[in-house]
Amino acid sequence: MGDRARGISITGVVLVMAATLALPLGAAVATQLFPIGGAWGVSAVRLMLASVFLILLARPTPWRWSKTAWRDVVLFGITLAGLNGFFYAAVERIPLGVAVAIEFVGPLALAVILSTSRRDLIWIGMAGLGLVALGVESLAADVTFDLLGILFAVLAGISWAFYILFSARVGRQLPGLEGLPMATIVAAIVLLPVGFSGMVELLLAPEVYWVALAMAVLSTVIPVSFEMAALRRVPRNAFSILLSLEPVFAALIGWVLLDQTFGLLRSLAIVLIIGATIGMTVSAARLSREVVEQHQARVREEREDEVKSE
């Protein structure tokens, strides 16, 4: 059964929700480290710490991998580097809610490309409107317009779309979290040239080590491992829409933890995005039932034909 026809599981939905909550929490924690290590240094440290956690957790055996698996893991790592580095560079310059709203254009475009149902386009459109409202309200409230920050957020979104594709490919080829530690190491190596000086500054500040550990767990270990597990249970188009909960959590966390404003338009955006998420989940669940019923009907017909031929 192909990816587009595959059903959706409640476990997969819960995993995505937990991942989308952990990511902006980690970003909020990371902002405390920006004055010391800068966005690129913080991103590199985050990935290096996360790779240590993941190696201990997954205990990978890369010497057993095929060339195809290695290629996909390296590409996955490159997209992970782009997603992490560009996103933190954006958050350093523009509000968290705005950065996540712009970044989500990547997964949203991927959902449009992968969708084969008109009903899906309704939920995609609702999520898109919610993201536009969220971005407009955040920009107006925070009176922040940083062209480079917006460009970084766009690049993070493009990286995110490719991250979803390569994460799914790695998840299909390697069991469990097997490919994730090596992909994280690749991502850290990619960011090392631009983040090295910031890493040194962070290493010379032991008082923030616990903050860096919390950031690594919240921003990489939890979300990436949960998302890889979810991609085994949820179709990629539905997964991309479920990720639209992240701007909602980012707006709420920015309001509560970072004292970023929260207005009526942002509330409307949250309603639209949550509505799109629920709609996509219900639609995918209905598709799952239809696929199962069609499969059962075909099996019955084949059995009847066998009985008649005997």
C-alpha positions as a Markdown table, in Angstrom:
| # | Residue | x | y | z |
|---|---|---|---|---|
| 1 | Met | 0.0 | 0.0 | 0.0 |
| 2 | Gly | 1.5 | 3.3 | -1.1 |
| 3 | Asp | 2.3 | 6.3 | 1.2 |
| 4 | Arg | -0.6 | 8.3 | -0.1 |
| 5 | Ala | -3.1 | 5.6 | 0.6 |
| 6 | Arg | -1.7 | 4.7 | 4.0 |
| 7 | Gly | -3.9 | 5.4 | 7.0 |
| 8 | Ile | -3.3 | 7.5 | 10.1 |
| 9 | Ser | -2.9 | 6.4 | 13.7 |
| 10 | Ile | -3.7 | 8.2 | 16.9 |
| 11 | Thr | -0.2 | 7.3 | 18.2 |
| 12 | Gly | 1.3 | 9.0 | 15.2 |
| 13 | Val | -0.8 | 12.1 | 15.8 |
| 14 | Val | 0.2 | 12.3 | 19.4 |
| 15 | Leu | 3.9 | 11.9 | 18.5 |
| 16 | Val | 3.7 | 14.8 | 16.0 |
| 17 | Met | 1.9 | 17.0 | 18.6 |
| 18 | Ala | 4.7 | 16.2 | 21.2 |
| 19 | Ala | 7.4 | 17.0 | 18.7 |
| 20 | Thr | 5.7 | 20.3 | 17.6 |
| 21 | Leu | 5.5 | 21.3 | 21.3 |
| 22 | Ala | 9.1 | 20.4 | 22.1 |
| 23 | Leu | 10.6 | 22.4 | 19.2 |
| 24 | Pro | 9.5 | 25.9 | 20.1 |
| 25 | Leu | 10.2 | 25.2 | 23.8 |
| 26 | Gly | 13.7 | 24.3 | 22.8 |
| 27 | Ala | 14.0 | 27.5 | 20.6 |
| 28 | Ala | 12.8 | 29.6 | 23.6 |
| 29 | Val | 15.5 | 28.0 | 25.7 |
| 30 | Ala | 18.1 | 28.5 | 23.0 |
| 31 | Thr | 17.5 | 32.3 | 22.9 |
| 32 | Gln | 19.2 | 32.5 | 26.3 |
| 33 | Leu | 22.4 | 31.2 | 24.7 |
| 34 | Phe | 22.4 | 33.5 | 21.6 |
| 35 | Pro | 24.2 | 36.4 | 23.3 |
| 36 | Ile | 27.1 | 34.0 | 24.1 |
| 37 | Gly | 27.4 | 31.7 | 21.1 |
| 38 | Gly | 25.3 | 33.3 | 18.4 |
| 39 | Ala | 22.7 | 31.4 | 16.4 |
| 40 | Trp | 25.2 | 29.3 | 14.4 |
| 41 | Gly | 27.3 | 28.3 | 17.4 |
| 42 | Val | 24.2 | 27.4 | 19.4 |
| 43 | Ser | 22.9 | 25.3 | 16.5 |
| 44 | Ala | 26.2 | 23.4 | 16.2 |
| 45 | Val | 26.3 | 22.8 | 20.0 |
| 46 | Arg | 22.7 | 21.6 | 20.0 |
| 47 | Leu | 23.4 | 19.1 | 17.2 |
| 48 | Met | 26.7 | 17.8 | 18.8 |
| 49 | Leu | 25.0 | 17.3 | 22.2 |
| 50 | Ala | 22.0 | 15.7 | 20.6 |
| 51 | Ser | 24.2 | 13.2 | 18.6 |
| 52 | Val | 25.7 | 12.0 | 21.9 |
| 53 | Phe | 22.3 | 11.4 | 23.4 |
| 54 | Leu | 21.1 | 9.6 | 20.3 |
| 55 | Ile | 24.1 | 7.4 | 20.0 |
| 56 | Leu | 23.6 | 6.2 | 23.6 |
| 57 | Leu | 19.9 | 5.8 | 22.9 |
| 58 | Ala | 19.9 | 4.1 | 19.5 |
| 59 | Arg | 23.3 | 2.4 | 19.4 |
| 60 | Pro | 23.6 | 2.4 | 15.6 |
| 61 | Thr | 25.5 | -0.1 | 13.6 |
| 62 | Pro | 26.5 | 2.0 | 10.5 |
| 63 | Trp | 29.0 | -0.7 | 9.3 |
| 64 | Arg | 26.0 | -2.8 | 8.3 |
| 65 | Trp | 24.3 | -0.2 | 6.2 |
| 66 | Ser | 24.0 | -0.3 | 2.5 |
| 67 | Lys | 25.4 | 2.4 | 0.2 |
| 68 | Thr | 21.8 | 3.7 | -0.4 |
| 69 | Ala | 21.1 | 3.9 | 3.3 |
| 70 | Trp | 24.4 | 5.8 | 3.9 |
| 71 | Arg | 23.5 | 8.2 | 1.0 |
| 72 | Asp | 20.1 | 8.9 | 2.5 |
| 73 | Val | 21.4 | 9.4 | 6.0 |
| 74 | Val | 24.0 | 11.9 | 4.7 |
| 75 | Leu | 21.3 | 13.8 | 2.8 |
| 76 | Phe | 19.0 | 13.7 | 5.9 |
| 77 | Gly | 21.9 | 15.2 | 7.9 |
| 78 | Ile | 22.4 | 18.0 | 5.4 |
| 79 | Thr | 18.7 | 18.9 | 5.6 |
| 80 | Leu | 18.8 | 18.7 | 9.4 |
| 81 | Ala | 21.7 | 21.1 | 9.4 |
| 82 | Gly | 19.8 | 23.6 | 7.2 |
| 83 | Leu | 16.6 | 23.2 | 9.3 |
| 84 | Asn | 18.5 | 23.9 | 12.6 |
| 85 | Gly | 20.9 | 26.5 | 11.5 |
| 86 | Phe | 18.6 | 28.7 | 9.4 |
| 87 | Phe | 15.8 | 28.5 | 11.9 |
| 88 | Tyr | 18.0 | 29.6 | 14.9 |
| 89 | Ala | 19.5 | 32.3 | 12.7 |
| 90 | Ala | 15.9 | 33.5 | 11.9 |
| 91 | Val | 14.8 | 33.4 | 15.6 |
| 92 | Glu | 17.8 | 35.5 | 16.5 |
| 93 | Arg | 16.5 | 38.3 | 14.2 |
| 94 | Ile | 12.6 | 38.0 | 14.2 |
| 95 | Pro | 10.0 | 36.9 | 16.7 |
| 96 | Leu | 9.6 | 33.1 | 17.3 |
| 97 | Gly | 6.0 | 33.0 | 16.0 |
| 98 | Val | 6.9 | 34.8 | 12.8 |
| 99 | Ala | 9.9 | 32.6 | 12.2 |
| 100 | Val | 7.9 | 29.4 | 12.6 |
| 101 | Ala | 5.0 | 30.7 | 10.5 |
| 102 | Ile | 7.3 | 31.5 | 7.6 |
| 103 | Glu | 9.3 | 28.3 | 8.0 |
| 104 | Phe | 6.1 | 26.2 | 7.8 |
| 105 | Val | 5.7 | 27.3 | 4.1 |
| 106 | Gly | 8.0 | 24.3 | 3.3 |
| 107 | Pro | 5.9 | 21.6 | 4.8 |
| 108 | Leu | 2.7 | 23.2 | 3.6 |
| 109 | Ala | 4.0 | 23.3 | 0.0 |
| 110 | Leu | 5.0 | 19.6 | 0.4 |
| 111 | Ala | 1.5 | 18.8 | 1.6 |
| 112 | Val | 0.0 | 20.4 | -1.5 |
| 113 | Ile | 2.3 | 18.5 | -3.8 |
| 114 | Leu | 1.6 | 15.1 | -2.1 |
| 115 | Ser | -2.1 | 15.6 | -1.8 |
| 116 | Thr | -4.4 | 13.7 | -4.1 |
| 117 | Ser | -7.7 | 14.6 | -2.4 |
| 118 | Arg | -9.8 | 17.8 | -2.8 |
| 119 | Arg | -10.7 | 17.6 | 0.8 |
| 120 | Asp | -7.1 | 17.8 | 1.8 |
| 121 | Leu | -6.8 | 21.1 | -0.2 |
| 122 | Ile | -9.5 | 22.6 | 2.1 |
| 123 | Trp | -7.4 | 21.8 | 5.2 |
| 124 | Ile | -4.2 | 22.9 | 3.5 |
| 125 | Gly | -5.9 | 26.2 | 2.6 |
| 126 | Met | -7.2 | 26.7 | 6.2 |
| 127 | Ala | -3.7 | 26.1 | 7.6 |
| 128 | Gly | -2.3 | 28.5 | 5.0 |
| 129 | Leu | -4.7 | 31.3 | 6.0 |
| 130 | Gly | -3.9 | 30.7 | 9.6 |
| 131 | Leu | -0.2 | 31.0 | 9.0 |
| 132 | Val | -0.7 | 34.2 | 7.0 |
| 133 | Ala | -2.8 | 35.7 | 9.8 |
| 134 | Leu | -0.2 | 34.5 | 12.4 |
| 135 | Gly | 2.7 | 36.1 | 10.5 |
| 136 | Val | 0.8 | 39.4 | 9.8 |
| 137 | Glu | -0.3 | 39.8 | 13.4 |
| 138 | Ser | 3.1 | 39.0 | 14.8 |
| 139 | Leu | 4.9 | 41.4 | 12.4 |
| 140 | Ala | 2.4 | 44.2 | 13.2 |
| 141 | Ala | 2.5 | 43.7 | 16.9 |
| 142 | Asp | 6.3 | 43.3 | 17.2 |
| 143 | Val | 7.0 | 46.0 | 14.6 |
| 144 | Thr | 9.9 | 43.8 | 13.4 |
| 145 | Phe | 10.9 | 43.5 | 9.8 |
| 146 | Asp | 14.3 | 42.0 | 9.2 |
| 147 | Leu | 14.8 | 40.9 | 5.6 |
| 148 | Leu | 17.7 | 38.6 | 6.4 |
| 149 | Gly | 15.8 | 37.0 | 9.3 |
| 150 | Ile | 12.8 | 36.4 | 6.9 |
| 151 | Leu | 15.2 | 34.9 | 4.3 |
| 152 | Phe | 16.7 | 32.6 | 7.0 |
| 153 | Ala | 13.1 | 31.4 | 7.9 |
| 154 | Val | 12.3 | 30.7 | 4.2 |
| 155 | Leu | 15.5 | 28.7 | 3.9 |
| 156 | Ala | 14.6 | 26.8 | 7.0 |
| 157 | Gly | 11.2 | 26.0 | 5.5 |
| 158 | Ile | 12.8 | 24.6 | 2.3 |
| 159 | Ser | 15.2 | 22.5 | 4.4 |
| 160 | Trp | 12.2 | 21.3 | 6.5 |
| 161 | Ala | 10.4 | 20.0 | 3.4 |
| 162 | Phe | 13.4 | 18.0 | 2.3 |
| 163 | Tyr | 14.0 | 16.9 | 5.9 |
| 164 | Ile | 10.5 | 15.3 | 5.9 |
| 165 | Leu | 11.2 | 13.5 | 2.6 |
| 166 | Phe | 14.6 | 12.2 | 3.7 |
| 167 | Ser | 13.5 | 11.4 | 7.2 |
| 168 | Ala | 10.8 | 9.1 | 5.8 |
| 169 | Arg | 13.3 | 7.4 | 3.5 |
| 170 | Val | 15.8 | 6.8 | 6.3 |
| 171 | Gly | 13.0 | 5.5 | 8.5 |
| 172 | Arg | 11.9 | 3.0 | 5.9 |
| 173 | Gln | 15.4 | 1.7 | 5.2 |
| 174 | Leu | 16.7 | 1.5 | 8.8 |
| 175 | Pro | 14.9 | 0.2 | 11.9 |
| 176 | Gly | 14.1 | 2.3 | 14.9 |
| 177 | Leu | 16.3 | 5.4 | 15.3 |
| 178 | Glu | 19.2 | 3.7 | 13.6 |
| 179 | Gly | 20.0 | 6.4 | 11.1 |
| 180 | Leu | 19.3 | 9.4 | 13.3 |
| 181 | Pro | 22.6 | 9.6 | 15.4 |
| 182 | Met | 24.8 | 9.6 | 12.2 |
| 183 | Ala | 22.5 | 12.1 | 10.5 |
| 184 | Thr | 22.8 | 14.4 | 13.5 |
| 185 | Ile | 26.6 | 14.1 | 13.4 |
| 186 | Val | 26.6 | 14.9 | 9.7 |
| 187 | Ala | 24.5 | 18.0 | 10.5 |
| 188 | Ala | 26.9 | 19.1 | 13.3 |
| 189 | Ile | 29.9 | 18.7 | 10.9 |
| 190 | Val | 28.1 | 20.8 | 8.2 |
| 191 | Leu | 27.5 | 23.7 | 10.7 |
| 192 | Leu | 31.0 | 23.5 | 12.3 |
| 193 | Pro | 32.7 | 26.0 | 10.0 |
| 194 | Val | 30.1 | 28.7 | 10.7 |
| 195 | Gly | 29.5 | 27.8 | 14.3 |
| 196 | Phe | 33.0 | 27.1 | 15.6 |
| 197 | Ser | 33.8 | 30.4 | 17.2 |
| 198 | Gly | 30.4 | 30.4 | 19.0 |
| 199 | Met | 30.9 | 26.8 | 20.2 |
| 200 | Val | 34.2 | 27.9 | 21.8 |
| 201 | Glu | 32.5 | 30.8 | 23.6 |
| 202 | Leu | 29.8 | 28.4 | 24.9 |
| 203 | Leu | 32.4 | 25.9 | 26.1 |
| 204 | Leu | 34.1 | 28.7 | 28.1 |
| 205 | Ala | 30.8 | 29.4 | 29.9 |
| 206 | Pro | 30.1 | 26.4 | 32.1 |
| 207 | Glu | 27.3 | 28.2 | 33.9 |
| 208 | Val | 25.1 | 27.6 | 30.8 |
| 209 | Tyr | 25.9 | 23.9 | 30.2 |
| 210 | Trp | 22.5 | 22.8 | 31.7 |
| 211 | Val | 20.7 | 25.2 | 29.4 |
| 212 | Ala | 22.5 | 23.7 | 26.4 |
| 213 | Leu | 21.6 | 20.2 | 27.5 |
| 214 | Ala | 17.9 | 21.2 | 27.9 |
| 215 | Met | 18.0 | 22.8 | 24.5 |
| 216 | Ala | 19.5 | 19.7 | 22.8 |
| 217 | Val | 16.9 | 17.4 | 24.3 |
| 218 | Leu | 13.9 | 19.7 | 23.6 |
| 219 | Ser | 15.0 | 20.9 | 20.1 |
| 220 | Thr | 16.5 | 17.7 | 18.6 |
| 221 | Val | 16.3 | 14.5 | 20.6 |
| 222 | Ile | 12.6 | 14.6 | 21.3 |
| 223 | Pro | 11.2 | 16.1 | 18.1 |
| 224 | Val | 13.3 | 14.4 | 15.6 |
| 225 | Ser | 13.0 | 10.9 | 17.1 |
| 226 | Phe | 9.2 | 11.4 | 17.6 |
| 227 | Glu | 8.8 | 12.7 | 14.0 |
| 228 | Met | 10.7 | 9.7 | 12.6 |
| 229 | Ala | 8.5 | 7.4 | 14.6 |
| 230 | Ala | 5.4 | 9.3 | 13.4 |
| 231 | Leu | 6.4 | 9.1 | 9.8 |
| 232 | Arg | 6.0 | 5.3 | 10.0 |
| 233 | Arg | 2.4 | 5.7 | 11.1 |
| 234 | Val | 1.2 | 8.8 | 9.3 |
| 235 | Pro | 1.1 | 9.7 | 5.5 |
| 236 | Arg | 3.5 | 12.4 | 4.6 |
| 237 | Asn | 0.8 | 14.8 | 3.4 |
| 238 | Ala | -1.1 | 14.4 | 6.7 |
| 239 | Phe | 2.2 | 14.7 | 8.6 |
| 240 | Ser | 2.9 | 18.0 | 6.9 |
| 241 | Ile | -0.4 | 19.4 | 7.9 |
| 242 | Leu | -0.1 | 18.1 | 11.5 |
| 243 | Leu | 3.1 | 20.1 | 11.8 |
| 244 | Ser | 1.1 | 23.3 | 11.5 |
| 245 | Leu | 0.5 | 22.9 | 15.2 |
| 246 | Glu | 4.1 | 24.1 | 15.7 |
| 247 | Pro | 3.3 | 27.8 | 14.9 |
| 248 | Val | 0.4 | 27.6 | 17.4 |
| 249 | Phe | 2.7 | 26.3 | 20.1 |
| 250 | Ala | 5.4 | 28.8 | 19.1 |
| 251 | Ala | 3.0 | 31.7 | 19.4 |
| 252 | Leu | 1.8 | 30.5 | 22.8 |
| 253 | Ile | 5.3 | 29.9 | 24.1 |
| 254 | Gly | 6.5 | 33.3 | 22.7 |
| 255 | Trp | 3.6 | 34.9 | 24.5 |
| 256 | Val | 4.2 | 33.1 | 27.9 |
| 257 | Leu | 8.0 | 32.8 | 28.0 |
| 258 | Leu | 9.4 | 35.5 | 25.8 |
| 259 | Asp | 6.8 | 38.2 | 26.5 |
| 260 | Gln | 5.9 | 38.5 | 22.8 |
| 261 | Thr | 2.4 | 40.0 | 22.2 |
| 262 | Phe | -0.7 | 37.9 | 21.5 |
| 263 | Gly | -3.7 | 39.5 | 19.8 |
| 264 | Leu | -7.1 | 38.7 | 18.3 |
| 265 | Leu | -5.7 | 37.9 | 14.8 |
| 266 | Arg | -3.3 | 35.4 | 16.3 |
| 267 | Ser | -6.2 | 33.8 | 18.2 |
| 268 | Leu | -8.1 | 33.5 | 14.9 |
| 269 | Ala | -5.0 | 32.0 | 13.3 |
| 270 | Ile | -4.7 | 29.4 | 16.0 |
| 271 | Val | -8.4 | 28.4 | 15.5 |
| 272 | Leu | -7.8 | 28.0 | 11.7 |
| 273 | Ile | -4.7 | 25.9 | 12.2 |
| 274 | Ile | -6.2 | 23.7 | 14.8 |
| 275 | Gly | -9.3 | 23.3 | 12.7 |
| 276 | Ala | -7.2 | 22.3 | 9.7 |
| 277 | Thr | -5.3 | 19.8 | 11.8 |
| 278 | Ile | -8.4 | 18.2 | 13.1 |
| 279 | Gly | -10.0 | 18.1 | 9.6 |
| 280 | Met | -6.9 | 16.5 | 8.1 |
| 281 | Thr | -6.7 | 13.9 | 10.9 |
| 282 | Val | -10.4 | 13.0 | 10.5 |
| 283 | Ser | -10.1 | 12.9 | 6.7 |
| 284 | Ala | -7.0 | 10.7 | 6.8 |
| 285 | Ala | -8.8 | 8.4 | 9.3 |
| 286 | Arg | -11.8 | 8.1 | 6.9 |
| 287 | Leu | -9.4 | 7.3 | 4.0 |
| 288 | Ser | -7.8 | 4.6 | 6.1 |
| 289 | Arg | -11.2 | 3.0 | 6.7 |
| 290 | Glu | -12.1 | 3.2 | 3.0 |
| 291 | Val | -8.8 | 1.7 | 2.0 |
| 292 | Val | -9.2 | -1.2 | 4.5 |
| 293 | Glu | -12.8 | -1.8 | 3.3 |
| 294 | Gln | -11.7 | -1.8 | -0.4 |
| 295 | His | -9.0 | -4.3 | 0.4 |
| 296 | Gln | -11.3 | -6.5 | 2.3 |
| 297 | Ala | -13.8 | -6.4 | -0.6 |
| 298 | Arg | -11.1 | -7.4 | -3.0 |
| 299 | Val | -10.1 | -10.3 | -0.8 |
| 300 | Arg | -13.7 | -11.5 | -0.6 |
| 301 | Glu | -14.1 | -11.3 | -4.4 |
| 302 | Glu | -10.9 | -13.3 | -4.9 |
| 303 | Arg | -12.0 | -16.0 | -2.5 |
| 304 | Glu | -15.4 | -16.2 | -4.2 |
| 305 | Asp | -13.7 | -16.5 | -7.6 |
| 306 | Glu | -11.5 | -19.3 | -6.2 |
| 307 | Val | -14.6 | -21.2 | -4.9 |
| 308 | Lys | -16.4 | -20.8 | -8.2 |
| 309 | Ser | -13.3 | -22.1 | -10.2 |
| 310 | Glu | -13.2 | -25.2 | -7.9 |
